[in-house]
Amino acid sequence: MNNPLNHPAAHQIPENDVEKRGELKDSVNITSYGSESPDQDNSFRSSSPQIPEKHDIPPTPVLFTGRLGQWNAKVEGLAGLEARGITRVLPEEKHGGGPMGYFQMFLLWFSIDVVVNNLVAGLLGPLIFSLGWKDCVICVIFGNMLSCCGAAYTATFGPQSGNRTMILGRYFFGYWPAKLPTALNVILNVGWGIIASIIAGQILSSVNGHGLTIAVGCVICSLCIGLFAMFGIAILHTYERYAWIPQVIALFSLVGTASNHFNTGLQSTGDTPSAITANRASFFALQFSIVIGFSASGADYFVYYPTNTSRRLTFLMVWLGLFTSLIFVNLIGVALATGVATTQSWSDAYEISSGALIVEALGPLGGWGKFCAVILALGGIANNAPPTYSAALSIQVLGRYAKAVPRWIWCLVLMIVELVCAVAGRNSLFGVFENFLPLMAYWSTPWVTIVFLEHMLFHKLRKVPFDWTAWEDKKRLPLGGAALLSFLIGWVGAIVGMAQVWYTGPIALKIGGYGGDVGAWLAIAFVLVTFPPLRYLELKMVGH
């Protein structure tokens, strides 16, 4: 059996890369992704010898010529660097699957999320929302149980289509409207990179006795994230296969030394019972928002899997990888937060930063504790190299000139952006968590809801197959008016239901007197009501 990581992108020769040649001379392949059986072998069937003459595929401009072109070719020729950008992976380019391929799906997502970033998210339950242990556990379990379904669902499209997630967005939103969620996806993934760099900076600074500034720690993490993202999918899969091991060891070390200070009897507090209810709603929404944004990246990492990859197993393995890691780390964060009120040294450390709190909790282990803290800080690389990789791909989706810039260059640009923003916002981590994460859920939830409805109602039920070769042909893609209007209406639902420091919607205000966040749920509801009739009318009027 072929190693599932030995795919063409691992050692590509740029001049032989499909992306450099285009697809106009390749056969049109159609997969009936809307088939009744989720596990049906949806092999691509040749239905035409070439792309139809009437197409609308914009030519990709050539930006790198002469010495710049030669320099780019040398970089893309580096062993292990993925030269491909957003061009669809053809069936003949896909690697073998098998049991190891499915297990790799689990390991990839488990490794991405078994990191300290999610531990810090767990701290917010007791420390910001004044919730007790039981309330936090319920919010963590059920919030993540729901949110993990988004990335697991979109991941099933990767092997079937060979297209990246934001390219898939064109099949649901149309060529032009899809650019809006694509731009938001860039912001989302860059935001996660900023958060990871800040947390890493805080921990590394505390380990060093604050002799190393938080800013330097941010720089170290950002550089590593950018480097791994630049090399691409093969290196990411290989790294994530093993990166979880030191993280789990360090986290168990943290639990072992700090568990005596955990207060699992902590009760929720608030001015009134309705205020506690509002805090429950807001923390639940925050937990839901942790990974729902990965819905817009889920297919990116599996485009080299064979087209007959089981959709059910793909969904299950991605969901398990996400859910198990998130529950494990978030609950450690909640437990750590319960001990802050009763442990003076923890309270003092928390006043400095969340990173200082983690280092203090590991303090009794001496040198081993400091080593574990460094390992946890470097976990931000595993957590954010894949999102930065996806953000670079999303930039290429925004236009012809963006696509003409090699993917690895966009990774370097994003690395610089994350570095600068992390250094600038290094003293406002919790504010970033409280405001940034729910905002990302406000657009991710209506987006994935539209994807689900379009797939189930207008392809699967109607038995209309997707033509995955139409990924860049405006004439064969949907108009996208129904999706865009429903998406914006979903935003209206999010606005009236959001509860943020800077704004609380009228419906959110009815929860607890000062507001509980229900924006994501209202966004979903508004889309469920509006998209099906609007899409039906669009099909009647436009035909596609």
C-alpha positions as CSV (number, residue, x, y, z in Angstrom):
1,M,0.0,0.0,0.0
2,N,1.3,3.5,-0.8
3,N,2.1,5.7,2.1
4,P,-0.8,8.3,2.2
5,L,1.7,11.1,2.6
6,N,3.7,10.3,-0.5
7,H,1.4,12.3,-2.8
8,P,2.5,14.4,-5.8
9,A,2.8,17.7,-3.8
10,A,5.6,16.2,-1.6
11,H,8.3,16.5,-4.2
12,Q,6.8,18.4,-7.2
13,I,8.8,19.6,-10.1
14,P,7.1,23.0,-10.8
15,E,7.2,22.7,-14.6
16,N,5.3,19.5,-14.3
17,D,2.8,20.8,-11.9
18,V,-0.8,20.7,-13.2
19,E,-1.3,24.3,-11.9
20,K,1.4,25.6,-14.3
21,R,-0.3,23.9,-17.3
22,G,-4.0,24.6,-16.5
23,E,-6.8,22.1,-17.1
24,L,-8.2,23.2,-20.5
25,K,-6.7,20.1,-22.3
26,D,-7.9,17.7,-19.6
27,S,-11.1,15.7,-19.8
28,V,-14.2,16.9,-18.0
29,N,-14.8,14.6,-15.0
30,I,-18.1,14.7,-13.1
31,T,-18.7,13.0,-9.7
32,S,-22.3,12.4,-8.5
33,Y,-21.7,13.7,-5.1
34,G,-25.4,13.9,-4.6
35,S,-25.8,10.1,-4.8
36,E,-28.1,8.4,-2.3
37,S,-25.3,6.3,-0.8
38,P,-22.8,8.3,1.2
39,D,-20.2,5.6,0.8
40,Q,-20.7,5.0,-2.9
41,D,-17.5,4.9,-4.9
42,N,-18.0,8.2,-6.6
43,S,-15.3,7.6,-9.2
44,F,-14.9,10.4,-11.7
45,R,-16.4,9.6,-15.0
46,S,-15.2,11.1,-18.3
47,S,-18.1,12.7,-20.0
48,S,-16.4,14.9,-22.6
49,P,-13.0,15.1,-24.2
50,Q,-12.3,18.7,-23.2
51,I,-13.7,21.7,-21.5
52,P,-16.8,23.0,-23.4
53,E,-16.0,25.7,-26.0
54,K,-18.3,28.2,-24.2
55,H,-16.5,28.7,-21.0
56,D,-15.6,31.7,-18.9
57,I,-12.2,30.8,-17.4
58,P,-10.1,33.9,-16.9
59,P,-6.4,33.5,-17.9
60,T,-4.0,33.6,-15.0
61,P,-1.5,36.5,-15.5
62,V,2.2,35.7,-15.4
63,L,3.7,37.9,-12.7
64,F,7.1,36.2,-12.2
65,T,9.3,36.3,-15.3
66,G,13.0,36.5,-15.9
67,R,15.1,36.3,-12.8
68,L,12.1,36.4,-10.5
69,G,10.6,33.4,-12.3
70,Q,13.9,31.5,-12.0
71,W,14.1,32.4,-8.3
72,N,10.5,31.2,-7.8
73,A,11.2,28.0,-9.7
74,K,14.2,27.2,-7.4
75,V,12.1,27.8,-4.3
76,E,9.2,25.7,-5.6
77,G,11.7,23.0,-6.5
78,L,12.8,22.5,-2.9
79,A,12.3,19.0,-1.6
80,G,9.0,18.8,0.3
81,L,7.7,22.2,-0.8
82,E,4.2,22.1,-2.3
83,A,4.2,24.1,-5.6
84,R,0.5,23.8,-6.1
85,G,-1.9,26.5,-5.2
86,I,-5.7,26.4,-5.6
87,T,-5.8,24.4,-8.9
88,R,-7.9,21.3,-8.6
89,V,-6.2,18.0,-7.9
90,L,-7.1,15.6,-10.7
91,P,-8.1,12.0,-10.0
92,E,-4.8,10.7,-11.5
93,E,-2.8,12.8,-9.1
94,K,-4.4,11.4,-6.0
95,H,-2.5,9.0,-3.7
96,G,-3.6,5.7,-2.2
97,G,-5.9,5.7,0.8
98,G,-6.5,2.8,3.1
99,P,-6.7,2.5,7.0
100,M,-3.6,4.6,7.5
101,G,-5.2,7.4,5.5
102,Y,-8.3,7.5,7.7
103,F,-6.1,7.4,10.9
104,Q,-4.1,10.3,9.5
105,M,-7.4,12.3,9.3
106,F,-7.9,11.7,13.0
107,L,-4.3,12.5,13.9
108,L,-4.2,15.7,11.9
109,W,-7.2,17.3,13.7
110,F,-6.3,15.8,17.1
111,S,-2.8,17.3,16.8
112,I,-4.1,20.7,15.5
113,D,-6.4,21.2,18.6
114,V,-4.7,19.4,21.5
115,V,-2.9,22.7,22.2
116,V,-2.7,25.4,24.9
117,N,-4.8,27.8,22.8
118,N,-7.9,25.8,23.6
119,L,-6.9,25.5,27.2
120,V,-6.9,29.3,27.5
121,A,-10.5,29.3,26.0
122,G,-11.5,27.0,28.8
123,L,-10.2,29.5,31.4
124,L,-12.9,32.0,30.3
125,G,-15.8,30.0,31.8
126,P,-14.9,30.5,35.5
127,L,-12.7,33.6,35.2
128,I,-14.8,35.8,32.8
129,F,-18.3,34.3,32.9
130,S,-18.2,33.3,36.6
131,L,-19.5,29.8,35.8
132,G,-19.0,26.8,37.9
133,W,-17.5,23.5,37.1
134,K,-20.7,21.7,36.0
135,D,-22.0,24.5,33.9
136,C,-18.6,24.8,32.1
137,V,-18.4,21.1,31.5
138,I,-21.8,21.0,29.9
139,C,-21.0,24.0,27.7
140,V,-17.7,22.6,26.6
141,I,-19.0,19.1,25.7
142,F,-22.2,20.1,23.8
143,G,-20.8,23.3,22.3
144,N,-17.9,21.4,20.7
145,M,-20.0,18.4,19.9
146,L,-22.0,20.7,17.6
147,S,-19.2,22.8,16.2
148,C,-17.0,19.8,15.2
149,C,-19.7,18.7,12.8
150,G,-18.9,21.7,10.5
151,A,-15.3,20.9,9.7
152,A,-16.1,17.2,9.6
153,Y,-18.8,17.8,7.0
154,T,-16.8,20.0,4.7
155,A,-13.8,17.7,4.9
156,T,-15.8,15.0,3.0
157,F,-15.8,17.2,-0.1
158,G,-12.0,17.2,-0.3
159,P,-11.4,13.7,-1.6
160,Q,-14.5,13.8,-3.8
161,S,-13.8,17.0,-5.6
162,G,-10.1,17.7,-5.4
163,N,-10.9,21.3,-4.7
164,R,-10.0,23.5,-1.8
165,T,-12.7,24.6,0.6
166,M,-13.1,28.2,-0.6
167,I,-13.1,27.0,-4.2
168,L,-15.9,24.7,-3.2
169,G,-17.6,27.9,-1.9
170,R,-18.0,28.9,-5.6
171,Y,-20.4,25.9,-6.1
172,F,-22.7,27.3,-3.4
173,F,-22.2,31.1,-3.7
174,G,-21.2,31.6,-7.3
175,Y,-17.9,33.0,-8.5
176,W,-18.2,36.6,-7.4
177,P,-20.3,36.3,-4.1
178,A,-17.9,33.6,-2.9
179,K,-15.2,36.2,-2.5
180,L,-16.9,37.7,0.6
181,P,-16.7,34.6,2.8
182,T,-13.3,33.9,1.4
183,A,-12.0,37.2,2.6
184,L,-13.6,36.5,6.0
185,N,-11.8,33.2,6.1
186,V,-8.5,34.9,5.6
187,I,-9.2,37.1,8.6
188,L,-10.4,34.1,10.7
189,N,-7.2,32.1,10.1
190,V,-4.9,35.0,10.6
191,G,-6.7,35.8,13.8
192,W,-6.0,32.3,15.1
193,G,-2.3,32.7,14.2
194,I,-2.2,36.0,16.2
195,I,-3.8,34.3,19.3
196,A,-1.4,31.4,19.1
197,S,1.6,33.7,18.9
198,I,0.5,35.8,21.8
199,I,-0.1,32.8,24.0
200,A,3.3,31.4,23.1
201,G,4.9,34.7,23.8
202,Q,3.3,34.9,27.3
203,I,4.5,31.4,28.2
204,L,8.0,31.7,26.9
205,S,8.4,35.0,28.7
206,S,7.2,33.5,32.0
207,V,9.5,30.5,31.7
208,N,12.4,32.8,31.2
209,G,11.6,34.9,34.2
210,H,10.4,37.7,32.0
211,G,13.9,38.2,30.8
212,L,12.6,37.2,27.4
213,T,9.9,39.7,26.4
214,I,6.4,38.6,25.2
215,A,7.2,40.2,21.9
216,V,10.2,38.0,21.2
217,G,8.1,34.9,22.0
218,C,5.5,36.1,19.5
219,V,8.2,36.5,16.9
220,I,9.5,33.0,17.5
221,C,6.0,31.4,17.2
222,S,5.0,33.4,14.1
223,L,8.2,32.5,12.2
224,C,7.7,28.8,12.9
225,I,4.1,28.9,11.8
226,G,4.9,30.7,8.6
227,L,7.8,28.3,7.8
228,F,5.7,25.1,8.1
229,A,2.8,26.7,6.2
230,M,5.1,27.7,3.4
231,F,6.3,24.1,2.8
232,G,2.7,22.9,2.4
233,I,0.5,19.9,2.8
234,A,3.1,17.1,2.9
235,I,5.2,18.7,5.6
236,L,2.0,19.6,7.6
237,H,0.6,16.1,7.5
238,T,4.0,14.6,8.6
239,Y,4.5,17.2,11.4
240,E,0.9,16.8,12.7
241,R,1.3,13.0,12.8
242,Y,3.8,13.4,15.7
243,A,3.3,16.9,17.1
244,W,0.5,15.7,19.5
245,I,2.8,13.4,21.5
246,P,4.8,16.0,23.4
247,Q,1.6,18.1,23.8
248,V,-0.2,15.2,25.5
249,I,2.7,14.4,27.8
250,A,3.0,18.1,28.8
251,L,-0.7,18.4,29.4
252,F,-0.8,15.2,31.6
253,S,2.1,16.6,33.5
254,L,0.1,19.8,34.1
255,V,-2.9,17.8,35.3
256,G,-0.7,15.7,37.6
257,T,0.9,18.5,39.4
258,A,-2.0,21.0,39.5
259,S,-5.0,18.7,40.2
260,N,-4.7,19.2,44.0
261,H,-5.8,22.8,43.4
262,F,-8.7,22.1,41.1
263,N,-12.1,23.0,42.6
264,T,-14.7,20.9,40.9
265,G,-17.3,22.0,43.5
266,L,-17.2,25.6,42.2
267,Q,-20.7,27.0,41.7
268,S,-21.8,29.5,39.1
269,T,-22.4,33.0,40.4
270,G,-24.3,36.1,39.2
271,D,-26.4,39.0,40.3
272,T,-29.6,37.0,39.4
273,P,-30.4,33.5,38.1
274,S,-31.2,35.1,34.7
275,A,-27.7,36.6,34.7
276,I,-26.2,33.2,35.1
277,T,-28.3,31.9,32.3
278,A,-27.0,34.7,30.1
279,N,-23.4,33.8,31.0
280,R,-24.1,30.2,30.2
281,A,-25.4,31.2,26.7
282,S,-22.4,33.4,26.1
283,F,-19.8,30.7,27.1
284,F,-21.7,28.1,25.1
285,A,-21.5,30.3,22.1
286,L,-17.8,30.9,22.6
287,Q,-17.1,27.2,22.8
288,F,-19.2,26.6,19.7
289,S,-17.1,29.3,17.9
290,I,-13.7,27.7,18.7
291,V,-13.7,25.3,15.7
292,I,-16.8,26.2,13.6
293,G,-14.5,28.5,11.6
294,F,-12.6,25.3,10.5
295,S,-15.6,24.5,8.4
296,A,-14.2,26.9,5.8
297,S,-10.9,24.9,5.7
298,G,-12.0,21.3,6.2
299,A,-11.5,20.1,2.7
300,D,-8.1,21.8,2.2
301,Y,-6.1,19.0,3.7
302,F,-7.6,16.0,2.0
303,V,-7.7,16.9,-1.7
304,Y,-5.0,14.3,-2.5
305,Y,-7.1,11.5,-1.0
306,P,-8.7,9.1,-3.7
307,T,-12.2,10.0,-4.9
308,N,-13.7,6.8,-3.5
309,T,-12.7,7.7,0.1
310,S,-15.6,6.9,2.4
311,R,-17.6,10.1,3.3
312,R,-18.9,8.5,6.5
313,L,-15.4,7.5,7.7
314,T,-14.0,10.9,6.7
315,F,-16.7,12.6,8.8
316,L,-16.3,10.3,11.7
317,M,-12.5,10.5,11.9
318,V,-12.3,14.3,11.5
319,W,-15.1,14.7,14.1
320,L,-13.4,12.4,16.6
321,G,-10.0,14.1,16.1
322,L,-11.6,17.5,16.8
323,F,-13.9,16.5,19.6
324,T,-11.5,14.4,21.7
325,S,-8.8,17.0,21.6
326,L,-11.1,19.9,22.3
327,I,-12.8,18.3,25.3
328,F,-9.5,17.1,26.8
329,V,-7.8,20.5,26.6
330,N,-10.8,22.8,27.3
331,L,-11.7,20.9,30.5
332,I,-8.1,21.2,31.7
333,G,-8.5,24.9,31.2
334,V,-11.7,25.0,33.1
335,A,-10.3,23.0,36.0
336,L,-7.2,25.2,36.1
337,A,-9.4,28.3,36.3
338,T,-11.4,26.9,39.2
339,G,-8.2,26.9,41.3
340,V,-7.4,30.6,40.7
341,A,-9.7,31.9,43.4
342,T,-8.3,29.6,46.1
343,T,-4.6,29.5,45.1
344,Q,-2.9,32.8,45.8
345,S,0.2,32.1,43.6
346,W,-2.1,31.2,40.7
347,S,-4.1,34.4,41.2
348,D,-1.0,36.5,41.2
349,A,0.3,34.8,38.0
350,Y,-3.1,35.2,36.3
351,E,-2.9,39.0,36.9
352,I,0.2,38.9,34.7
353,S,-1.1,36.8,31.9
354,S,-2.7,33.4,31.1
355,G,0.7,32.1,30.1
356,A,2.1,33.0,33.5
357,L,-0.7,31.1,35.1
358,I,0.2,27.9,33.2
359,V,3.9,28.3,34.0
360,E,3.0,28.8,37.7
361,A,0.8,25.7,37.7
362,L,3.7,23.7,36.3
363,G,6.1,25.3,38.8
364,P,6.3,22.4,41.3
365,L,7.9,20.2,38.6
366,G,10.9,22.4,38.5
367,G,13.0,22.1,35.3
368,W,10.6,19.5,33.9
369,G,7.7,22.0,34.4
370,K,9.6,24.7,32.5
371,F,10.3,22.3,29.7
372,C,6.6,21.3,29.5
373,A,5.7,25.0,29.4
374,V,8.0,25.5,26.4
375,I,6.4,22.4,24.7
376,L,2.9,23.9,25.3
377,A,4.0,27.2,23.9
378,L,5.3,25.6,20.7
379,G,2.0,23.8,20.3
380,G,0.8,27.0,18.6
381,I,2.8,25.8,15.5
382,A,0.7,22.7,15.1
383,N,-2.5,24.6,15.8
384,N,-1.9,27.5,13.3
385,A,0.4,26.3,10.5
386,P,-2.6,24.6,8.8
387,P,-4.9,27.6,9.1
388,T,-2.1,29.9,7.8
389,Y,-1.7,27.5,4.9
390,S,-5.5,27.7,4.3
391,A,-5.5,31.5,4.5
392,A,-2.8,31.6,1.8
393,L,-5.0,29.4,-0.5
394,S,-8.0,31.6,0.3
395,I,-6.1,34.7,-0.8
396,Q,-5.5,33.0,-4.2
397,V,-9.3,32.5,-4.5
398,L,-9.9,36.2,-4.4
399,G,-8.8,37.0,-7.9
400,R,-6.6,36.2,-10.9
401,Y,-3.6,38.3,-9.8
402,A,-3.8,36.9,-6.3
403,K,-3.7,33.4,-7.8
404,A,-0.7,34.3,-9.9
405,V,1.3,35.0,-6.7
406,P,2.8,31.6,-5.5
407,R,1.2,30.1,-2.4
408,W,4.4,30.1,-0.5
409,I,4.8,33.8,-0.9
410,W,1.4,34.4,0.5
411,C,2.3,32.3,3.5
412,L,5.3,34.6,4.2
413,V,3.1,37.7,3.8
414,L,0.6,36.2,6.3
415,M,3.4,35.3,8.7
416,I,4.5,39.0,8.8
417,V,1.0,40.1,9.4
418,E,0.5,37.7,12.2
419,L,3.8,38.6,13.7
420,V,3.1,42.4,13.7
421,C,-0.5,42.0,15.0
422,A,0.6,39.6,17.7
423,V,3.3,42.0,19.0
424,A,0.8,44.9,18.9
425,G,-1.9,43.0,20.7
426,R,0.2,41.0,23.1
427,N,-1.4,42.6,26.2
428,S,-5.0,42.1,25.2
429,L,-5.4,38.4,24.8
430,F,-8.6,37.8,26.7
431,G,-10.2,40.8,24.9
432,V,-9.2,39.1,21.5
433,F,-10.7,35.8,22.7
434,E,-14.0,37.4,23.9
435,N,-14.6,39.5,20.8
436,F,-12.8,37.7,18.0
437,L,-14.1,34.1,18.4
438,P,-17.8,34.8,18.5
439,L,-17.5,37.2,15.6
440,M,-16.0,34.5,13.5
441,A,-19.0,32.2,14.3
442,Y,-21.4,34.9,13.1
443,W,-20.3,34.4,9.5
444,S,-19.1,30.7,9.6
445,T,-22.5,29.4,10.8
446,P,-24.6,30.9,8.0
447,W,-21.9,29.9,5.4
448,V,-21.8,26.2,6.4
449,T,-25.6,26.2,6.7
450,I,-26.0,27.4,3.1
451,V,-23.4,24.7,2.0
452,F,-25.4,22.0,3.7
453,L,-28.8,23.1,2.3
454,E,-27.5,23.5,-1.2
455,H,-25.9,20.1,-1.1
456,M,-28.9,18.3,0.5
457,L,-31.9,20.0,-1.1
458,F,-30.7,21.0,-4.5
459,H,-28.2,18.3,-5.4
460,K,-28.7,15.2,-3.3
461,L,-32.5,15.2,-3.3
462,R,-32.7,16.3,-7.0
463,K,-29.9,13.9,-7.9
464,V,-28.0,16.7,-9.6
465,P,-24.2,15.9,-9.7
466,F,-21.5,18.5,-9.2
467,D,-19.2,19.2,-12.1
468,W,-16.0,19.6,-10.2
469,T,-14.1,20.8,-13.3
470,A,-16.2,24.0,-13.3
471,W,-14.3,25.4,-10.4
472,E,-13.1,28.4,-12.3
473,D,-15.7,28.7,-15.1
474,K,-18.2,31.4,-14.3
475,K,-20.7,30.2,-16.9
476,R,-21.0,26.8,-15.2
477,L,-21.1,28.0,-11.6
478,P,-24.2,29.2,-9.8
479,L,-25.1,32.9,-10.0
480,G,-25.0,33.0,-6.2
481,G,-27.7,35.7,-5.6
482,A,-29.8,33.5,-3.3
483,A,-26.8,32.4,-1.3
484,L,-25.4,35.9,-0.9
485,L,-28.8,37.4,0.2
486,S,-29.4,34.6,2.6
487,F,-25.9,35.0,4.0
488,L,-26.5,38.7,4.6
489,I,-29.8,37.9,6.2
490,G,-28.0,35.5,8.4
491,W,-25.8,38.3,9.5
492,V,-28.8,40.3,10.5
493,G,-29.8,37.4,12.8
494,A,-26.3,37.4,14.2
495,I,-26.5,41.2,14.9
496,V,-29.8,41.1,16.7
497,G,-28.6,38.1,18.8
498,M,-25.0,39.0,19.5
499,A,-23.7,40.0,23.0
500,Q,-20.3,41.7,22.9
501,V,-18.6,44.3,25.0
502,W,-19.1,46.9,22.3
503,Y,-22.6,45.9,21.2
504,T,-25.5,43.8,22.4
505,G,-28.4,43.0,20.1
506,P,-32.1,43.6,21.1
507,I,-32.8,39.8,21.3
508,A,-29.6,39.1,23.2
509,L,-30.6,41.8,25.7
510,K,-33.7,39.8,26.7
511,I,-31.4,37.1,28.2
512,G,-30.4,37.9,31.7
513,G,-31.0,41.6,31.5
514,Y,-27.6,42.5,30.2
515,G,-27.3,40.0,27.4
516,G,-26.6,36.4,26.4
517,D,-25.0,35.6,23.1
518,V,-27.4,33.7,20.7
519,G,-26.2,35.3,17.5
520,A,-24.9,32.1,15.9
521,W,-28.2,30.3,16.4
522,L,-30.3,33.2,15.0
523,A,-28.0,33.3,12.0
524,I,-28.6,29.6,11.3
525,A,-32.4,30.1,11.8
526,F,-32.6,33.0,9.4
527,V,-30.7,31.1,6.7
528,L,-32.9,28.0,7.2
529,V,-36.0,30.1,6.6
530,T,-34.7,32.2,3.7
531,F,-32.3,30.2,1.6
532,P,-34.5,27.3,0.3
533,P,-37.2,29.6,-1.3
534,L,-34.7,32.1,-2.6
535,R,-32.6,29.3,-4.2
536,Y,-35.7,27.7,-5.7
537,L,-36.6,31.1,-7.3
538,E,-33.1,31.5,-8.5
539,L,-33.1,28.1,-10.2
540,K,-36.5,28.9,-11.8
541,M,-35.4,32.3,-13.1
542,V,-31.7,31.6,-14.0
543,G,-31.5,27.9,-14.4
544,H,-28.3,27.2,-12.5
